Amino acid sequence: MRIRATVAAVSGALALSALAVPGAHAAGSADHRADIAKVREVARAASGKAAYTGSTGSDDEPYKLDLSFSNVKVNSGKPIVVGTTHRVSVPVTYSVKHGASVDITADDFLMPVELYRGSYDEPVNFLFGDDFPSCTATSSTTATCKGTIDVYPQELMNEDAATWKAIGYAIALNGVDPEDDNADWSKVGYVDQDALATTKLQRYSRLTVNASPEPVKKGRTITVTGLLSRANWDTGKYAGYTVQPVRLQFRKKSSSTYTSTLKTVKSDSKGNLKTTTTATVDGYFRYNFAGTSTTPAVKATGDYVDVQ
C-alpha cells in the first residue's frame, strides 16, 4: 500500500519516492517502479524540484531525453468512479515524439503516464498502472501508446475524490542499475512532462427507493423512502451522503420514460430520504440524484405501485 500518513511531511522527489512503492499492485511492476522513483529523485534533486531541464550528461546527472508527450486521454475523458472493494482499471492513451537517437523499444526504457494529486513539487498521491503501456511506432520518431490506470480503493482516502493531473515521464536506463550506489547517472536519460490532462476521481454512489403502501387506493397518501449512499474510502464501507438534493420522479405504467418530477427532497444526516405524494395512477416512483464533483449521478430502480 502507498505510504499515506506521512506524505504531508515529505515533498518533492522524496514524496515521489515514497508514493511510488506499490502494495496491491502487480508484483511484476514493483522493480521498475522503484527504478523510476530513484531516477526521478535524482533528476528532481538536481533541478531543485522544478520541471527537469536536464544536463549535458557531464556532471553525474541524468541527461534530458529528446521526447515529448501529446494527445493524452484518461478513461476517454470520463471520471474514474471507484467503490470500496474492487480494483477499477481504466484506459490511458497518448502519443510520443522523440529524437531519432532515442530507442523507445529498449528493454530498460520506461515511458508511462500516471496521475497525481497535489502539486508537481509536492504530490499527495499517485495512481498508475499494474503493467507498463505498450507502444506502436507510427514513424521512426513517433509512436502511439496505450496502457491502464489501476485504482485500488484500499489505497485511497476520501480526500482523494478530486481532480487529478496526468504526468508523463520517460527514462532510458541504458544498462545503469539505479540501486547501485556507484551508478553513473550521466548515462541515464530522463524527461517528464506535466499537465498533460486532468481527470476526476469519484466515490461510487448508490440510491434506493421504496414506495408504500402497495397496493393503494386512489387519492390516498404514498410514502416514498430511500437511501443515498457513497463509498467511504477511509472505512472501506458505504455511508449515507448527507444534505443532498434528490428528485422524486414518476412514470406511468404505460410509459417508458420518467416525465414527471414530483418534488425535490434533501437527504438527512444519515443519507435517508422520505417524502409523501398522492396516489393517482399505476406507475413507478424513483429517486434521481444529479451528482456532485466528488460523487457521480445515480438513479434508483423504479418501485411500482398499483393504484386501485
MOWONOR-V732515 format. One record per pair of residues at least 4 apart in sequence whose ideal C-beta (glycine too) atoms are under 8 Angstrom apart, sorted by sequence separation. I is the first residue (numbers start at 1). J is the second residue. D is the distance in Angstrom with one decimal. If there is no record, write none. Layout:
# MOWONOR-V732515
i->[I;I]
j->[J;J]
d->[D;D]
This chain:
# MOWONOR-V732515
i->[3;6;10;11;12;13;14;15;16;17;22;25;26;29;30;31;32;33;34;35;36;37;38;39;40;41;42;43;44;45;47;55;57;73;75;98;105;118;119;129;138;151;152;156;173;176;179;184;212;216;232;235;251;255;267;268;291;10;25;44;47;57;75;83;104;118;137;138;151;173;178;183;232;251;267;268;291;46;47;55;57;74;82;98;103;117;118;137;138;177;216;232;251;267;268;291;22;54;55;56;81;104;116;117;118;136;176;213;231;232;251;290;291;7;10;22;25;44;54;55;80;96;116;117;135;136;176;230;250;251;265;277;289;21;43;46;54;55;116;135;136;176;213;229;230;249;251;265;288;289;52;54;80;116;135;178;212;229;250;265;289;7;22;53;54;115;116;134;135;176;211;212;229;230;249;288;6;7;21;52;114;115;133;134;175;176;211;228;229;249;250;263;287;288;20;21;114;115;133;134;174;211;212;227;228;248;249;286;287;20;114;133;174;210;247;248;263;273;286;3;46;75;76;96;114;132;133;173;174;209;210;248;262;286;2;3;20;21;46;74;75;112;131;172;209;210;228;247;248;286;2;20;74;75;112;131;171;172;209;247;248;285;286;3;43;73;74;129;130;171;172;208;228;246;247;284;285;2;42;43;73;94;129;170;171;207;208;245;246;284;2;17;20;42;72;73;112;113;129;130;170;207;226;245;246;284;285;2;16;17;72;73;92;111;112;128;129;169;170;206;207;245;246;283;284;1;71;72;110;111;127;128;169;170;206;207;244;265;282;283;1;17;39;71;127;169;205;206;243;244;282;16;17;70;71;111;127;168;169;205;206;224;243;282;283;16;69;70;167;168;205;242;243;282;69;70;167;204;205;241;242;243;258;279;281;13;14;69;70;167;203;204;240;242;244;246;248;250;261;280;13;16;68;167;168;203;240;242;253;255;258;279;13;67;68;165;166;167;203;240;242;248;252;253;13;67;68;125;165;166;203;240;241;252;253;258;13;67;104;125;165;166;240;252;253;12;13;66;67;105;113;125;165;166;206;239;240;251;12;65;66;104;165;166;250;251;65;111;113;115;164;250;66;67;112;114;125;163;164;250;13;66;163;164;205;249;250;12;65;67;92;127;163;164;248;249;11;162;248;249;74;96;104;162;207;228;248;249;100;161;247;248;72;74;89;92;100;160;161;246;247;99;161;229;246;247;95;98;117;228;246;247;67;69;97;98;227;258;97;98;117;156;158;227;228;244;245;96;117;226;227;95;96;117;120;225;226;95;96;116;117;225;226;244;95;96;115;116;224;225;94;95;115;151;224;93;94;115;116;223;224;251;253;93;114;115;223;224;93;113;114;223;224;92;93;113;114;222;241;91;92;113;114;221;222;91;92;112;221;222;91;92;111;112;221;222;90;111;220;221;89;90;110;111;219;220;228;89;110;111;219;89;90;109;110;218;219;224;226;228;88;89;109;217;218;24;87;88;109;110;216;218;222;224;87;108;109;209;87;88;108;230;104;106;108;86;108;85;106;51;80;82;84;103;83;102;228;49;50;80;82;49;96;98;161;160;36;75;82;92;94;96;120;127;158;211;226;35;74;158;36;157;158;209;156;157;209;32;153;209;208;224;153;207;207;154;207;113;153;222;115;117;205;115;205;102;216;218;205;214;215;216;217;218;202;203;205;207;209;214;215;216;217;74;202;203;204;205;206;207;208;209;211;214;215;216;200;202;205;207;209;210;212;215;72;200;202;209;211;33;72;19;69;29;32;29;28;29;94;25;28;29;67;19;26;25;26;65;19;20;22;65;15;16;19;65;15;12;15;11;12;16;11;8;7;7;80;82;79;80;82;84;4;79;80;81;82;83;77;79;80;81;82;2;62;63;68;74;79;81;2;60;61;62;65;67;69;72;73;75;25;60;61;63;64;65;66;68;72;74;60;62;63;64;65;70;25;59;62;63;64;69;24;58;62;23;40;57;24;57;163;23;24;55;23;39;162;36;161;39;161;36;35;42;54;54;35;52;39;52;38;52;38;51;35;42;51;34;35;34;43;84;83;84;39;43;82;84;40;4;39;82;85;40;84;1;2;4;84;1;84;81;79]
j->[7;10;14;15;16;17;18;19;20;21;26;29;30;33;34;35;36;37;38;39;40;41;42;43;44;45;46;47;48;49;51;59;61;77;79;102;109;122;123;133;142;155;156;160;177;180;183;188;216;220;236;239;255;259;271;272;295;15;30;49;52;62;80;88;109;123;142;143;156;178;183;188;237;256;272;273;296;52;53;61;63;80;88;104;109;123;124;143;144;183;222;238;257;273;274;297;29;61;62;63;88;111;123;124;125;143;183;220;238;239;258;297;298;15;18;30;33;52;62;63;88;104;124;125;143;144;184;238;258;259;273;285;297;30;52;55;63;64;125;144;145;185;222;238;239;258;260;274;297;298;62;64;90;126;145;188;222;239;260;275;299;18;33;64;65;126;127;145;146;187;222;223;240;241;260;299;18;19;33;64;126;127;145;146;187;188;223;240;241;261;262;275;299;300;33;34;127;128;146;147;187;224;225;240;241;261;262;299;300;34;128;147;188;224;261;262;277;287;300;18;61;90;91;111;129;147;148;188;189;224;225;263;277;301;18;19;36;37;62;90;91;128;147;188;225;226;244;263;264;302;19;37;91;92;129;148;188;189;226;264;265;302;303;21;61;91;92;147;148;189;190;226;246;264;265;302;303;21;61;62;92;113;148;189;190;226;227;264;265;303;22;37;40;62;92;93;132;133;149;150;190;227;246;265;266;304;305;23;37;38;93;94;113;132;133;149;150;190;191;227;228;266;267;304;305;23;93;94;132;133;149;150;191;192;228;229;266;287;304;305;24;40;62;94;150;192;228;229;266;267;305;40;41;94;95;135;151;192;193;229;230;248;267;306;307;41;94;95;192;193;230;267;268;307;95;96;193;230;231;267;268;269;284;305;307;40;41;96;97;194;230;231;267;269;271;273;275;277;288;307;41;44;96;195;196;231;268;270;281;283;286;307;42;96;97;194;195;196;232;269;271;277;281;282;43;97;98;155;195;196;233;270;271;282;283;288;44;98;135;156;196;197;271;283;284;44;45;98;99;137;145;157;197;198;238;271;272;283;45;98;99;137;198;199;283;284;99;145;147;149;198;284;101;102;147;149;160;198;199;285;49;102;199;200;241;285;286;49;102;104;129;164;200;201;285;286;49;200;286;287;113;135;143;201;246;267;287;288;140;201;287;288;113;115;130;133;141;201;202;287;288;141;203;271;288;289;138;141;160;271;289;290;111;113;141;142;271;302;142;143;162;201;203;272;273;289;290;142;163;272;273;142;143;164;167;272;273;143;144;164;165;273;274;292;144;145;164;165;273;274;144;145;165;201;274;144;145;166;167;274;275;302;304;145;166;167;275;276;146;166;167;276;277;146;147;167;168;276;295;146;147;168;169;276;277;147;148;168;277;278;148;149;168;169;278;279;148;169;278;279;148;149;169;170;278;279;287;149;170;171;279;150;151;170;171;279;280;285;287;289;150;151;171;279;280;87;150;151;172;173;279;281;285;287;151;172;173;273;152;153;173;295;170;172;174;153;175;153;174;120;149;151;153;172;153;172;298;120;121;151;153;121;168;170;233;233;110;149;156;166;168;170;194;201;232;285;300;110;149;233;112;233;234;285;233;234;286;110;231;287;287;303;233;287;288;236;289;196;236;305;199;201;289;201;291;189;305;307;295;304;305;306;307;308;293;294;296;298;300;305;306;307;308;166;294;295;296;297;298;299;300;301;303;306;307;308;293;295;298;300;302;303;305;308;166;294;296;303;305;128;168;116;168;129;132;130;130;131;196;128;131;132;170;123;130;130;131;170;125;126;128;171;122;123;126;172;123;121;124;121;122;126;122;124;124;125;199;201;199;200;202;204;125;200;201;202;203;204;199;201;202;203;204;125;185;186;191;197;202;204;126;184;185;186;189;191;193;196;197;199;150;185;186;188;189;190;191;193;197;199;186;188;189;190;191;196;152;186;189;190;191;196;152;186;190;152;169;186;154;187;293;154;155;186;155;171;294;169;294;173;295;171;171;178;190;191;173;190;178;191;178;192;179;192;178;185;194;178;179;179;190;231;231;232;188;192;231;233;190;155;190;233;236;192;236;154;155;157;237;155;238;296;296]
d->[6.5;6.5;4.6;5.3;7.2;6.5;6.6;6.1;6.1;8.0;7.6;6.0;7.9;5.6;6.5;6.6;6.3;6.3;6.5;6.4;6.1;6.2;6.6;6.1;5.8;6.1;6.5;6.6;7.9;8.0;7.2;5.6;7.5;6.1;7.3;4.1;7.0;5.6;6.9;6.9;4.8;7.7;7.5;4.6;7.9;7.3;7.8;7.9;8.0;5.0;7.3;7.2;4.8;6.8;4.9;4.9;5.8;4.6;7.4;5.6;4.9;7.7;5.5;7.7;5.4;4.4;7.2;5.9;7.3;7.0;6.0;7.6;5.6;7.5;6.4;7.7;5.0;7.7;5.9;4.2;3.6;7.6;4.9;6.2;6.4;6.8;3.7;4.9;5.9;6.2;5.9;6.5;6.1;5.6;7.8;3.5;6.3;7.8;7.2;6.6;7.2;6.2;4.3;4.9;7.3;6.1;5.3;7.9;6.1;4.4;4.4;5.4;7.3;6.0;5.9;5.5;7.9;6.4;7.0;5.9;6.3;7.1;7.6;5.0;4.5;5.6;6.2;6.7;6.7;6.5;5.3;7.7;6.0;7.7;4.9;6.9;5.7;7.2;6.9;6.8;7.6;7.4;7.6;4.5;7.0;4.3;7.2;7.3;7.9;5.1;7.8;2.2;5.4;5.1;4.0;7.6;7.1;6.1;4.7;4.7;7.3;6.5;5.7;6.6;7.7;6.9;7.5;6.8;8.0;5.3;5.5;5.8;5.3;4.8;6.4;4.9;7.1;6.7;7.0;6.8;5.7;4.2;4.6;6.3;7.5;5.1;7.4;6.7;6.0;5.3;5.7;6.2;7.5;7.4;5.0;7.2;6.5;7.5;5.9;7.0;5.1;4.8;7.9;6.5;4.7;7.1;6.8;6.1;4.6;7.1;4.5;2.8;6.3;7.2;4.9;4.7;7.4;6.0;4.7;4.6;4.4;3.9;6.9;6.8;7.9;6.6;7.9;5.9;6.9;6.5;5.2;5.4;5.4;6.9;7.8;6.8;6.3;7.5;7.5;6.7;6.4;6.6;7.1;6.7;7.5;6.7;5.9;7.6;7.5;4.3;5.4;3.7;7.8;7.6;6.5;7.2;6.9;3.6;4.4;5.4;5.9;6.4;7.0;6.8;7.2;7.9;5.1;4.9;7.0;6.9;7.7;5.0;6.0;7.0;7.8;3.3;5.3;6.8;7.1;5.0;7.1;5.5;4.5;7.5;5.4;6.4;4.9;5.2;5.4;6.4;7.7;4.2;7.9;6.4;7.2;5.1;5.5;7.3;5.8;4.6;7.3;7.3;7.5;7.5;7.3;5.2;6.5;6.5;6.0;7.1;7.4;7.2;5.4;7.7;5.8;6.6;5.4;7.3;5.4;7.6;5.3;5.7;6.3;7.3;7.6;3.5;7.4;4.3;6.7;7.1;5.2;7.3;6.7;7.8;7.5;7.8;6.6;7.6;7.6;6.7;6.8;7.4;6.4;5.8;7.8;3.9;7.1;4.9;5.8;4.8;7.0;5.1;5.1;7.0;4.5;6.9;5.7;6.8;7.3;7.1;7.1;5.9;6.3;5.7;7.7;6.6;5.5;5.0;6.1;5.0;4.5;5.7;7.7;5.1;7.2;7.6;6.9;6.5;7.8;6.2;6.9;7.5;7.7;6.9;5.6;5.8;6.9;5.7;7.1;5.1;4.5;4.6;6.7;5.4;7.9;5.8;6.0;7.8;7.8;6.6;4.0;7.2;6.9;7.7;5.6;4.4;7.9;7.0;7.3;7.7;6.6;4.8;7.7;6.0;5.3;7.0;7.7;6.5;7.5;7.7;5.8;7.1;5.8;4.2;7.6;7.1;7.6;8.0;6.0;4.3;6.9;4.4;5.1;7.1;5.2;7.5;3.8;4.1;6.3;7.8;7.7;4.2;2.0;4.6;7.5;5.9;5.4;6.0;7.1;7.9;7.8;7.9;7.6;7.0;6.3;7.1;6.7;5.6;7.8;7.4;3.3;7.9;5.6;7.1;5.6;5.2;7.9;7.0;7.1;6.0;6.7;7.0;7.4;5.7;6.4;7.5;5.9;5.4;5.5;5.6;6.9;5.8;7.3;7.4;6.8;7.3;8.0;4.1;6.1;7.7;7.3;6.7;5.6;5.7;6.7;5.4;7.5;7.4;7.7;7.5;8.0;7.1;6.2;6.5;7.4;4.8;6.0;5.3;6.3;5.8;6.9;7.9;6.0;6.8;7.7;7.2;5.8;5.8;5.8;5.0;4.5;6.8;5.0;5.3;6.8;7.8;7.9;5.7;6.3;4.9;5.0;7.6;7.7;6.9;6.1;7.6;5.5;7.7;5.2;7.7;5.9;7.7;7.1;5.7;6.4;6.7;7.5;6.9;7.9;7.4;6.7;6.8;5.2;5.1;7.6;7.1;4.0;7.0;8.0;6.5;7.6;6.3;7.8;7.4;5.2;6.5;4.3;5.9;7.6;4.9;7.6;7.3;6.8;7.3;7.3;7.2;5.4;5.7;6.0;7.0;5.6;6.9;7.5;6.9;7.2;7.7;7.7;7.1;4.8;5.7;5.8;5.3;6.5;7.2;7.9;7.0;7.8;6.6;6.4;6.5;5.3;4.4;7.8;5.2;5.3;7.6;6.4;7.4;7.5;7.1;6.0;5.4;7.4;7.2;6.5;5.2;6.5;7.5;7.5;7.4;4.9;5.3;7.8;4.4;6.5;5.1;7.4;7.3;6.9;7.5;6.4;4.9;7.5;7.3;4.5;5.6;8.0;5.4;4.7;5.8;7.5;7.6;7.1;6.9;6.6;7.5;5.9;4.6;5.3;7.5;4.6;7.9;7.4;7.7;6.7;7.5;7.3;7.9;5.4;8.0;3.9;5.1;7.6;6.8;7.1;7.5;6.8;6.5;7.7;7.0;7.2;5.2;5.3;7.4;6.2;6.9;7.8;8.0;7.8;6.1;5.3;4.6;7.9;7.8;7.8;6.7;5.9;7.5;6.7;7.6;6.6;7.5;5.2;7.6;6.4;4.3;6.1;7.1;6.4;5.3;7.9;5.6;5.2;6.1;4.1;5.9;5.3;6.1;6.8;4.9;7.8;7.9;5.6;5.5;7.9;7.0;5.5;6.7;7.1;6.2;6.6;7.9;6.7;8.0;7.4;7.4;6.1;5.3;5.0;7.6;7.2;7.4;7.4;6.9;7.9;6.0;5.6;4.5;4.0;5.4;3.9;5.9;5.6;5.9;5.9;5.3;7.2;7.7;6.6;6.6;5.6;7.4;4.6;6.3;7.0;7.1;6.7;5.8;4.4;4.4;7.3;5.8;8.0;5.2;5.3;8.0;5.1;5.0;5.0;7.4;6.9;8.0;3.9;7.5;6.7;5.9;7.8;6.2;7.2;7.5;7.0;6.8;4.8;6.4;4.0;5.3;6.5;5.3;6.3;6.7;7.8;7.8;6.1;6.4;4.6;6.0;5.6;5.4;7.9;6.4;6.5;7.7;4.3;7.6;5.7;7.1;6.1;6.8;6.7;7.1;7.3;7.5;7.1;4.0;5.1;4.9;7.0;4.0;7.8;7.1;6.9;7.8;6.1;6.6;5.4;6.7;7.8;5.7;4.9;5.3;7.1;7.0;5.6;7.5;4.0;5.5;4.9;4.0;6.7;6.2;6.6;5.1;6.6;7.4;7.3;6.2;7.9;6.2;4.4;4.4;5.5;4.5;5.5;7.0;4.2;7.9;7.3;7.0;6.3;7.6;5.6;5.6;4.5;6.3;3.9;7.8;7.0;4.3;6.1;7.3;8.0;7.8;6.6;7.6;6.5;5.1;7.1;7.3;3.9;7.7;7.3;6.3;7.4;8.0;7.2;7.0;6.8;6.3;5.6;6.6;4.0;5.8;6.8;7.1;4.7;5.6;6.4;7.6;7.7;7.3;4.7;4.8;5.0;7.2;6.1;7.7;6.6;7.1;7.5;7.8;5.6;7.6;7.7;7.3;5.2;6.5;5.2;6.4;6.2;5.5;6.5;5.2;6.5]
